[in-house]
Amino acid sequence: MSDNNYQYRVHRAEQPGSPLLFVFHGTGGDENQFFDFGRQLLPHAGIVSPRGDVSEHGASRFFRRTGEGVYDMDDLATRTRAMADFIRAHKESAKASNVLGLGYSNGANILASVLLSQPDLFDEAVLMHPLVPWTPAPQLGLAGKRVLITAGRLDTICPPALTQSFADYLISQGVETDLFWHSGGHEIQQGEVKAIENFVRENVR
């Protein structure tokens, strides 16, 4: 599948073999939401930031839902395959040393879905306030991956119990999993930004 199925923004690394970072926006965001943050995290990396191709009352998303926290699972499966093809095309072109994904909210959810279905695409992932409201099947390919989950203890959109359950699942699959909590809700706080910076510094070269 061509990499032209999404509108996206890209920064190409100057040196071959540099890391490649994919960033995924939240509902209502676009390809600009985390692009500059990605550049700050990994100035020497290639950056790819797609825009979700689903419109929910004018807000861009990466897959459909039928209500808050209720996913259209058939649509999620279809769009996960399409996103995986998009990622693979960029990965093969870049020949990167590391491939990292970073997503927030709906962007974290599509990233998690890709990671669960095709774990070979990523070495590391940062999932900011993800919601995985189903029980994933065992995935042997996840073993050895490194994942940071950030979340709010008062998040009503992504309930803490489901966040913890997903973290426990990743651990059970052999994923090196870090879980950072802040005291607020669904918003991004400075403490989690620092946790992301530390995770990237320690794991991505």
C-alpha positions as CSV (number, residue, x, y, z in Angstrom):
1,M,0.0,0.0,0.0
2,S,1.2,3.5,-0.9
3,D,2.2,5.9,1.9
4,N,-0.1,8.4,0.3
5,N,-3.3,7.1,1.9
6,Y,-2.9,9.6,4.8
7,Q,-2.2,13.3,4.8
8,Y,1.0,13.5,6.8
9,R,3.9,15.6,7.7
10,V,7.5,14.3,7.5
11,H,11.0,15.3,8.5
12,R,13.6,13.1,6.9
13,A,16.8,12.3,8.9
14,E,20.0,13.7,7.5
15,Q,22.0,10.6,8.4
16,P,21.1,7.1,7.2
17,G,20.4,4.7,10.0
18,S,19.0,7.3,12.3
19,P,16.0,6.5,14.5
20,L,12.5,6.9,13.0
21,L,9.7,8.4,15.1
22,F,6.0,8.1,14.3
23,V,3.7,10.5,16.2
24,F,-0.1,10.1,16.4
25,H,-2.5,12.9,17.4
26,G,-5.5,12.7,19.6
27,T,-9.2,13.2,18.6
28,G,-9.5,16.6,16.9
29,G,-5.8,17.0,16.4
30,D,-3.8,16.8,13.2
31,E,-0.4,16.0,11.9
32,N,1.0,19.2,13.6
33,Q,-0.1,18.3,17.2
34,F,3.0,16.4,18.2
35,F,5.4,17.0,15.3
36,D,7.5,19.7,17.0
37,F,7.5,17.7,20.2
38,G,8.9,14.8,18.2
39,R,11.6,17.0,16.8
40,Q,12.5,18.1,20.3
41,L,12.6,14.6,21.6
42,L,14.8,13.2,18.8
43,P,16.4,16.1,16.8
44,H,18.4,13.7,14.7
45,A,15.5,11.3,13.9
46,G,13.2,11.1,11.0
47,I,9.6,12.1,12.0
48,V,6.4,10.9,10.4
49,S,3.1,12.3,11.6
50,P,-0.1,11.1,9.8
51,R,-3.5,12.7,10.1
52,G,-6.4,10.4,11.1
53,D,-8.6,9.7,8.1
54,V,-11.9,9.4,10.0
55,S,-14.0,12.5,10.7
56,E,-16.2,12.5,13.9
57,H,-18.3,15.6,13.6
58,G,-15.4,17.4,12.0
59,A,-12.7,16.0,14.4
60,S,-10.0,13.9,12.9
61,R,-9.6,10.4,14.3
62,F,-7.8,7.2,13.3
63,F,-10.9,4.9,13.6
64,R,-14.6,5.0,14.2
65,R,-16.4,4.6,17.5
66,T,-20.1,4.3,18.4
67,G,-19.8,6.1,21.7
68,E,-17.3,7.2,24.4
69,G,-15.0,4.2,24.9
70,V,-17.0,2.0,22.5
71,Y,-15.1,1.1,19.4
72,D,-16.3,0.0,16.0
73,M,-14.0,-3.1,16.1
74,D,-14.4,-4.0,12.4
75,D,-13.4,-0.5,11.5
76,L,-10.5,-0.6,13.9
77,A,-9.2,-3.8,12.4
78,T,-9.4,-2.3,8.8
79,R,-7.7,0.9,9.8
80,T,-5.1,-0.9,11.8
81,R,-4.1,-2.8,8.7
82,A,-4.0,0.4,6.6
83,M,-1.9,2.2,9.3
84,A,0.5,-0.8,9.5
85,D,1.0,-0.7,5.8
86,F,1.7,3.1,6.0
87,I,4.2,2.5,8.8
88,R,6.0,-0.4,7.0
89,A,6.4,1.7,3.8
90,H,8.1,4.5,5.7
91,K,10.2,2.1,7.8
92,E,11.5,0.2,4.8
93,S,12.3,3.5,3.1
94,A,14.2,5.0,6.1
95,K,16.2,1.9,7.1
96,A,16.2,3.2,10.6
97,S,18.2,2.0,13.6
98,N,15.2,2.3,15.9
99,V,11.5,2.8,15.2
100,L,9.6,4.5,18.0
101,G,5.8,5.3,18.1
102,L,4.3,8.0,20.2
103,G,0.6,8.6,20.4
104,Y,-1.9,10.4,22.6
105,S,-5.5,9.3,23.4
106,N,-7.0,8.1,20.0
107,G,-3.4,8.2,18.6
108,A,-2.2,6.0,21.4
109,N,-5.1,3.6,20.7
110,I,-4.2,3.1,17.0
111,L,-0.6,2.8,17.9
112,A,-1.5,0.1,20.5
113,S,-3.6,-1.7,18.0
114,V,-0.8,-1.7,15.4
115,L,1.7,-2.9,18.1
116,L,-0.6,-5.7,19.1
117,S,-1.2,-6.9,15.5
118,Q,2.2,-6.3,14.0
119,P,4.8,-5.9,16.8
120,D,7.7,-6.2,14.4
121,L,7.0,-2.6,13.2
122,F,8.2,-0.9,16.5
123,D,11.1,-1.2,18.9
124,E,9.6,1.2,21.4
125,A,6.3,2.9,22.0
126,V,5.0,5.8,24.2
127,L,1.3,5.4,24.8
128,M,-0.2,8.6,26.4
129,H,-3.6,7.9,28.0
130,P,-4.4,4.8,25.9
131,L,-7.7,3.0,26.2
132,V,-7.8,-0.7,25.2
133,P,-11.3,-1.8,26.2
134,W,-10.9,-5.4,25.2
135,T,-8.7,-8.3,26.3
136,P,-5.9,-8.7,23.8
137,A,-4.9,-12.2,22.6
138,P,-1.4,-13.4,23.5
139,Q,1.2,-12.0,21.2
140,L,4.6,-13.6,21.4
141,G,6.1,-11.0,19.1
142,L,5.9,-8.4,21.8
143,A,8.6,-9.9,24.0
144,G,11.6,-7.6,24.4
145,K,9.7,-4.5,23.2
146,R,9.9,-1.4,25.4
147,V,6.8,0.6,26.2
148,L,6.0,3.6,28.4
149,I,2.4,4.3,29.3
150,T,1.4,7.6,30.8
151,A,-1.9,8.2,32.5
152,G,-4.0,10.3,34.9
153,R,-5.4,8.7,38.1
154,L,-8.6,10.8,37.6
155,D,-9.0,10.2,33.9
156,T,-12.7,9.5,33.2
157,I,-12.0,8.9,29.5
158,C,-9.4,6.2,30.0
159,P,-10.3,4.7,33.4
160,P,-7.2,3.8,35.5
161,A,-8.3,0.2,36.0
162,L,-8.2,-0.4,32.2
163,T,-4.8,1.4,32.0
164,Q,-3.4,-0.9,34.7
165,S,-5.0,-3.9,33.0
166,F,-3.3,-3.1,29.7
167,A,0.0,-2.5,31.4
168,D,-0.3,-5.9,33.2
169,Y,-1.0,-7.5,29.8
170,L,2.1,-6.1,28.3
171,I,4.2,-7.2,31.2
172,S,2.7,-10.7,30.8
173,Q,3.9,-10.7,27.2
174,G,7.5,-9.9,28.0
175,V,7.3,-6.2,27.3
176,E,9.6,-3.9,29.3
177,T,6.8,-1.7,30.6
178,D,7.0,1.6,32.4
179,L,3.8,3.1,33.8
180,F,3.8,6.8,34.8
181,W,0.8,8.2,36.6
182,H,0.0,11.9,37.3
183,S,-2.7,13.1,39.7
184,G,-5.0,14.7,37.0
185,G,-7.3,13.5,34.3
186,H,-6.9,13.2,30.5
187,E,-4.8,16.2,30.1
188,I,-1.0,16.0,29.4
189,Q,1.0,17.3,32.4
190,Q,4.6,18.3,32.7
191,G,5.6,15.3,34.8
192,E,4.6,12.9,32.0
193,V,6.5,15.0,29.5
194,K,9.6,14.6,31.6
195,A,8.9,10.8,31.9
196,I,8.7,10.6,28.1
197,E,11.9,12.5,27.7
198,N,13.7,10.2,30.1
199,F,12.3,7.1,28.4
200,V,13.4,8.2,25.0
201,R,16.8,9.3,26.3
202,E,17.3,5.8,27.9
203,N,16.0,3.7,25.1
204,V,16.5,5.4,21.7
205,R,19.9,6.0,20.1
